[in-house]
Amino acid sequence: MKKYYVEKIVQSNGEHVVHSEECKSLPNEDNRIYLGEFYWCRTAVEDAKKHYFKVNGCYACCNECHRD
């Protein structure tokens, strides 16, 4: 299982990005919300929708959950 976070800062396309704990693009603690530990990034992305309407997986660390 990995720890996942969602960015508080919205991207220019209106999305908030979900990152895993080892991501090189993980924002600092002030700019992220801890989602919990999950086996799959898809579960983390769904959980992030409790916080934000538009959510996407990080291209670098959650590529299988990233949609263009």
HUNORWO-V303334 format. One record per pair of residues at least 12 apart in sequence whose C-alpha atoms are under 6 Angstrom apart, sorted by the first residue. I is the first residue (numbers start at 1). J is the second residue. D is the distance in Angstrom with one decimal. If there is no record, write none. Layout:
i=I j=J d=D
i=I j=J d=D
//
This chain:
i=1 j=37 d=5.8
i=1 j=38 d=5.2
i=1 j=39 d=4.6
i=2 j=37 d=5.2
i=2 j=38 d=5.6
i=3 j=20 d=5.8
i=3 j=21 d=5.3
i=3 j=36 d=5.5
i=3 j=37 d=4.3
i=4 j=19 d=5.6
i=4 j=20 d=4.4
i=4 j=21 d=5.8
i=4 j=35 d=5.5
i=4 j=36 d=5.8
i=5 j=18 d=5.6
i=5 j=19 d=5.3
i=5 j=33 d=5.4
i=5 j=34 d=4.5
i=5 j=35 d=5.2
i=6 j=18 d=4.3
i=6 j=32 d=5.4
i=6 j=33 d=5.3
i=7 j=31 d=5.9
i=7 j=32 d=4.4
i=8 j=31 d=5.1
i=8 j=32 d=5.1
i=15 j=54 d=4.8
i=15 j=55 d=5.1
i=16 j=55 d=4.8
i=17 j=55 d=5.8
i=17 j=56 d=5.0
i=17 j=57 d=5.5
i=17 j=58 d=5.7
i=18 j=57 d=4.8
i=18 j=58 d=5.6
i=19 j=58 d=5.6
i=23 j=61 d=5.5
i=42 j=65 d=5.9
//
